[in-house]
Amino acid sequence: MRRNAVLFVAISVLSGLGGSAMALVAGIWVLDLTGSTGLAALAGLCVYAPVLAGPWLGGLLDRAPRRPFVIAVHLALAATLLSLLAVRGPGETWLIFAVSVAYGVSYVLIDAGETALLPAALPPARLADVNGWRSSAQEGMKLVAPLAGAGLYAWRGGHPVAVLSAAVPLLVAVLYGALRLPATGVDAAPVDDPAPARPSGPRAGLAVLLRRRAVRVPVALAAVSIAMSGFTTAALYAVVIEELALPSTFLGVLASAQGAGSVLAGLVVGRLVRHWGASAVGVAGAVLFAAGCLARCLPWWPATVAASVVVGVGLPWALVAAVTAVQTHTPPALLGRVAGTANTAMFGPITLAIPLGAAAVHAGGRPPLVVAAVACLAAALVAVVGRRPLGRPVARLRPRAGS
């Protein structure tokens, strides 16, 4: 099983390298071709929009052999990325948008596929650890890959970046083929649970999320925390530039501090989930994110840097706790649908939270940060109170024999 753990971490490293590089370069490429910042931002939206179709896309994994399906998605992604070699001028800008949408669809399928394959490839006690290591690997690549991709684009243009990004899924497909999986039940199409009256299709994933508190609570905490991270994006810009009077380049320092916190968080979160449970770690992650938001309100730049580290710890804790809960408490036949639905629940709200945060920042940089902190603390409080019974049930009196 150690071999499988190493392979999954290597897959995360490669995926983070290719995905992070291309995500940034796509926007820069569109900006250079059209001169429009709005169209450049639209390229990023195209990547995130398919997460809203997570319940339906995840269902595909429950109807096909999972490992061959995930390998096929990687091979198709490589071919799609190579189509960017046809981009020669503004007339082919539409191709960048189409590839961005394809990238987004592949993200949803691959993420749900990994979530479904991990429980078959690893013992339950190792899931949280490997999820944490994968998170550290992905966050580490986010610190390196965008800079490398932008540098390669500035040197040779978009075509070499497209070729490099296409090579990554090919290598990942090879690593998936090297996994040692059980002889049955993984490379064959999953069989539905025969339980009566169980919802079918995308509703099955939603039913598991709503019915099982062990899954519902961590996913809800992650959803609130991730949404609030998008809601506070514009607020952080305002705090740095307007209220702290620092140059915009200081945002790079904060991004690095948050990335460092995320790398460290991934290394320890597995042990915390094993000892505390996914719900407790999700609560801790939401509280840490709230604390980071409040610390960003302080008029002192070192506090802002420290707050970014705290935020960098809180978000991965909430996310890894949610993913591990899905893997641990979901029937194998439903893992694709539940994972896809959970991804939609966790990442879908951010598409609305970002523009709302951009509007809210007109009231100043600090009010949105306070709102985000209150939302996360409220979610954590509801999760904690919901675990405790409000009172002891009153035992029914039974008549004594002979009375």
C-alpha positions in Angstrom: 0.0 0.0 0.0 3.0 2.3 0.5 3.6 2.1 -3.3 0.0 3.3 -4.0 0.4 6.2 -1.5 3.6 7.3 -3.2 1.9 7.1 -6.7 -1.1 9.2 -5.5 1.2 11.9 -4.2 3.2 11.8 -7.4 0.0 12.2 -9.3 -1.0 15.2 -7.2 2.5 16.8 -7.9 2.2 16.4 -11.6 -1.5 17.4 -11.8 -0.7 20.5 -9.8 2.2 21.4 -12.0 0.3 21.2 -15.3 -3.0 22.5 -14.0 -1.7 25.6 -12.2 0.6 26.6 -15.0 -2.1 26.4 -17.7 -4.8 28.0 -15.6 -2.7 31.2 -15.3 -1.3 31.1 -18.9 -4.8 30.8 -20.4 -5.9 34.1 -19.0 -2.6 35.8 -20.0 -2.9 34.4 -23.5 -6.5 35.7 -24.0 -5.4 39.1 -22.6 -2.5 39.3 -25.1 -4.8 38.2 -28.0 -7.8 40.5 -27.3 -6.5 43.2 -24.9 -9.6 42.6 -22.8 -9.3 41.9 -19.0 -12.9 40.8 -18.9 -12.3 38.1 -21.5 -9.1 37.1 -19.6 -11.1 36.6 -16.4 -13.8 34.7 -18.4 -11.1 32.0 -19.2 -10.8 31.4 -15.5 -14.5 31.2 -15.0 -14.7 28.6 -17.8 -12.5 26.3 -15.7 -14.6 26.6 -12.6 -18.1 26.6 -14.1 -18.2 22.8 -14.8 -18.1 22.1 -11.1 -21.8 23.0 -11.0 -22.4 19.8 -13.1 -20.6 17.6 -10.5 -23.5 15.4 -9.5 -24.1 14.4 -13.2 -20.4 14.1 -14.1 -19.7 12.1 -11.0 -22.5 9.7 -11.9 -20.5 8.7 -15.0 -17.9 7.2 -12.7 -20.5 4.9 -11.1 -21.4 3.5 -14.4 -18.0 2.7 -15.8 -14.8 0.9 -14.7 -13.2 3.6 -12.7 -9.5 3.3 -13.3 -9.8 2.9 -17.1 -12.3 5.8 -17.1 -9.9 8.1 -15.3 -7.0 7.1 -17.6 -9.2 7.8 -20.6 -10.1 11.3 -19.2 -6.4 12.1 -18.9 -5.6 10.9 -22.4 -8.5 13.0 -23.8 -7.3 16.0 -21.8 -3.8 15.7 -23.3 -5.3 15.6 -26.8 -7.5 18.6 -26.1 -4.5 20.7 -24.8 -2.6 20.0 -28.0 -5.4 21.6 -30.0 -4.1 24.9 -28.6 -1.2 24.6 -31.1 -3.8 25.9 -33.6 -4.1 29.2 -31.9 -2.4 31.8 -34.1 -4.3 35.0 -33.5 -7.4 36.6 -32.0 -9.6 34.6 -34.4 -8.7 31.4 -32.4 -9.4 32.8 -29.0 -12.6 30.7 -28.8 -10.3 27.6 -28.8 -8.7 28.7 -25.5 -12.2 29.1 -24.0 -13.2 25.7 -25.3 -10.1 24.1 -23.8 -10.7 25.9 -20.5 -14.1 24.3 -20.3 -12.7 20.9 -21.2 -10.1 21.4 -18.4 -12.9 22.2 -16.0 -14.9 19.1 -16.9 -11.8 17.0 -16.6 -11.1 18.5 -13.1 -14.5 17.4 -11.9 -14.2 13.9 -13.4 -10.6 13.3 -12.2 -11.2 14.7 -8.7 -14.2 12.5 -8.3 -12.3 9.6 -9.8 -9.4 10.0 -7.4 -11.8 10.2 -4.4 -13.5 7.0 -5.5 -10.2 5.1 -6.2 -8.3 6.0 -3.0 -10.5 3.9 -0.7 -9.9 0.8 -2.9 -6.1 1.5 -3.1 -5.4 2.3 0.5 -6.5 1.0 3.9 -9.0 3.3 5.7 -6.5 4.3 8.3 -4.2 5.8 5.6 -6.8 7.8 3.8 -6.6 11.0 5.8 -2.7 10.9 5.7 -2.6 10.5 2.0 -5.2 13.1 1.4 -3.2 15.5 3.5 0.0 14.7 1.6 -1.8 15.2 -1.7 -3.0 18.6 -0.5 0.5 19.6 0.5 1.8 18.5 -2.9 -0.9 20.5 -4.8 -0.3 23.6 -2.7 3.4 23.3 -3.2 3.0 23.2 -6.9 0.7 26.3 -6.7 3.8 28.2 -5.4 6.0 27.1 -8.3 3.9 26.2 -11.3 2.3 29.6 -12.1 5.7 31.3 -12.0 7.2 28.6 -14.2 4.3 28.7 -16.6 4.3 32.5 -16.9 8.1 32.5 -17.4 7.9 29.9 -20.2 5.0 31.9 -21.8 7.0 35.1 -21.7 10.0 33.4 -23.2 8.5 31.2 -25.9 4.7 32.0 -26.0 1.7 29.8 -25.3 2.5 26.8 -27.5 5.3 25.4 -25.3 3.1 25.7 -22.2 0.4 23.8 -24.0 2.8 21.0 -25.0 4.1 20.8 -21.4 0.6 20.8 -20.0 -0.4 18.0 -22.4 2.6 15.9 -21.4 1.5 16.0 -17.7 -1.8 14.0 -18.1 0.0 11.4 -20.2 2.5 10.8 -17.4 -0.4 10.8 -14.9 -2.2 8.1 -17.0 1.0 5.9 -16.7 1.0 6.3 -12.9 -2.6 5.3 -12.7 -1.8 2.2 -14.7 0.9 1.4 -12.1 -1.4 1.4 -9.2 -1.9 -2.0 -7.4 -5.7 -2.4 -7.0 -7.8 -5.3 -5.7 -8.6 -7.8 -8.4 -12.3 -7.2 -8.2 -14.6 -4.3 -7.8 -12.3 -1.5 -9.0 -11.5 -2.0 -12.7 -15.1 -3.3 -13.3 -18.1 -1.1 -13.4 -19.5 -0.6 -9.8 -22.7 -2.4 -8.9 -25.5 -0.3 -7.4 -26.4 -0.9 -3.8 -29.6 -3.0 -3.8 -31.2 -1.1 -0.9 -34.9 -0.5 -1.6 -36.3 3.0 -2.4 -32.8 4.5 -2.8 -32.7 7.6 -5.0 -31.1 7.0 -8.4 -29.0 9.3 -10.6 -27.5 12.5 -9.3 -30.1 12.5 -6.5 -28.3 9.6 -4.9 -25.2 11.7 -4.2 -27.3 14.4 -2.7 -29.3 11.9 -0.6 -26.1 10.6 1.0 -24.8 14.1 1.8 -28.1 15.1 3.4 -28.8 11.8 5.2 -25.3 11.1 6.7 -24.3 13.6 9.3 -20.7 12.3 9.2 -20.5 13.4 5.6 -22.9 16.4 5.6 -21.2 18.4 8.4 -17.6 18.3 7.1 -18.7 19.1 3.5 -20.9 22.0 4.8 -18.0 23.4 6.8 -15.7 23.2 3.8 -18.3 24.8 1.5 -18.7 27.8 3.8 -15.0 28.3 4.3 -14.2 28.0 0.6 -17.1 30.3 -0.3 -15.9 32.9 2.2 -12.3 32.7 0.8 -13.8 33.8 -2.6 -16.0 36.4 -0.9 -12.9 38.0 0.8 -10.7 38.1 -2.3 -11.5 41.7 -3.3 -11.4 42.7 0.4 -7.8 41.5 0.8 -6.8 43.7 -2.2 -8.5 46.7 -0.6 -6.9 46.1 2.8 -3.4 45.8 1.3 -3.6 48.7 -1.2 -6.0 51.2 0.4 -5.8 50.6 4.1 -2.3 49.5 4.6 -1.0 51.6 1.7 1.3 48.8 0.5 2.2 48.1 -3.2 0.1 45.5 -5.0 3.2 43.3 -5.2 2.7 42.7 -1.5 -0.1 40.4 -2.5 2.5 38.0 -3.7 4.0 37.8 -0.3 0.6 37.0 1.2 0.0 34.3 -1.4 3.4 32.7 -0.6 2.6 32.9 3.2 -0.8 31.2 2.6 0.8 28.6 0.4 3.4 27.8 3.1 0.6 27.4 5.7 -1.2 25.1 3.3 1.8 22.9 2.8 2.4 22.6 6.5 -1.3 22.0 7.1 -1.4 19.0 4.7 1.5 17.3 6.5 -0.4 17.1 9.8 -4.1 17.0 8.9 -4.1 13.2 8.5 -3.0 12.6 12.0 -5.6 15.1 13.3 -8.4 13.5 11.4 -7.5 10.1 12.8 -7.5 11.3 16.4 -10.3 13.9 16.3 -12.5 12.8 13.5 -13.4 14.7 10.2 -16.1 16.8 11.7 -13.9 18.2 14.5 -11.1 19.0 12.1 -13.6 20.7 9.8 -14.7 22.8 12.7 -11.1 23.7 13.5 -10.4 24.6 9.9 -13.4 26.9 9.8 -12.5 28.6 13.1 -8.9 29.1 11.9 -10.1 30.7 8.7 -12.3 33.0 10.7 -9.4 34.0 12.9 -7.3 34.7 9.8 -10.0 37.0 8.4 -10.2 38.9 11.7 -6.5 39.2 11.9 -6.4 40.7 8.4 -8.5 43.6 9.8 -5.6 44.7 12.0 -3.8 47.8 10.7 -0.4 46.1 10.9 1.2 44.4 7.9 3.0 41.6 10.0 -0.4 40.6 11.3 -1.7 40.4 7.7 1.2 38.0 6.8 0.5 35.9 9.9 -3.2 35.9 9.1 -2.4 34.5 5.6 -0.5 31.6 7.2 -3.5 30.9 9.5 -5.9 31.0 6.5 -3.5 28.7 4.6 -3.8 26.2 7.5 -7.6 26.5 7.9 -8.8 25.9 4.4 -6.9 22.6 3.7 -8.0 21.3 7.1 -11.6 21.9 6.2 -11.2 20.5 2.7 -9.2 17.4 3.6 -11.7 16.6 6.4 -14.6 16.8 3.9 -12.9 14.6 1.3 -11.9 12.0 3.9 -15.4 11.9 5.3 -16.8 11.3 1.8 -14.4 8.4 1.2 -15.0 6.9 4.6 -18.8 7.0 4.9 -20.0 6.5 1.3 -21.0 3.1 -0.1 -18.5 2.2 -2.9 -21.2 2.0 -5.6 -22.1 5.7 -4.9 -18.7 7.2 -4.5 -18.6 8.9 -7.9 -21.9 10.6 -7.5 -21.3 11.6 -3.9 -17.8 12.9 -4.7 -19.1 14.9 -7.6 -22.0 16.3 -5.5 -19.6 17.2 -2.7 -17.3 19.0 -5.1 -20.3 21.0 -6.4 -21.4 21.8 -2.8 -17.9 22.9 -1.8 -16.7 24.8 -4.9 -19.9 25.8 -6.6 -20.8 28.7 -4.2 -17.5 30.4 -4.9 -18.7 31.4 -8.3 -21.3 33.5 -6.7 -19.3 34.5 -3.6 -16.5 36.2 -5.7 -18.8 38.8 -7.4 -20.7 39.4 -4.2 -17.4 40.1 -2.4 -16.4 42.4 -5.2 -19.6 44.4 -4.6 -19.3 44.3 -0.8 -15.8 45.8 -0.9 -17.4 49.2 -1.8 -18.2 49.4 2.0 -14.4 49.0 2.7 -12.0 46.2 3.0 -12.7 45.2 6.6 -16.5 44.7 6.6 -16.4 41.7 4.2 -13.7 40.1 6.3 -15.8 40.4 9.4 -18.9 39.0 7.6 -16.8 36.0 6.4 -15.5 35.4 9.9 -19.0 35.5 11.4 -20.3 33.1 8.7 -17.5 30.6 9.4 -17.9 30.9 13.2 -21.6 30.4 12.9 -21.1 27.3 10.7 -18.7 25.9 13.3 -21.0 26.6 16.2 -23.9 24.9 14.4 -21.7 21.9 13.8 -20.6 21.7 17.4 -24.1 22.2 18.9 -25.6 19.7 16.5 -23.3 17.0 17.9 -24.6 17.4 21.5 -28.0 16.2 22.5 -30.1 19.1 23.9 -31.3 17.0 26.8 -31.5 13.5 28.0 -34.6 11.6 26.8 -37.1 10.8 29.5 -37.5 7.0 30.0 -40.9 5.6 29.6 -42.4 4.1 32.7 -43.3 0.5 32.3 -46.0 -1.0 34.4 -44.6 -3.5 36.9 -45.7 -7.1 36.7 -48.8 -7.7 38.5 -49.9 -4.0 38.7 
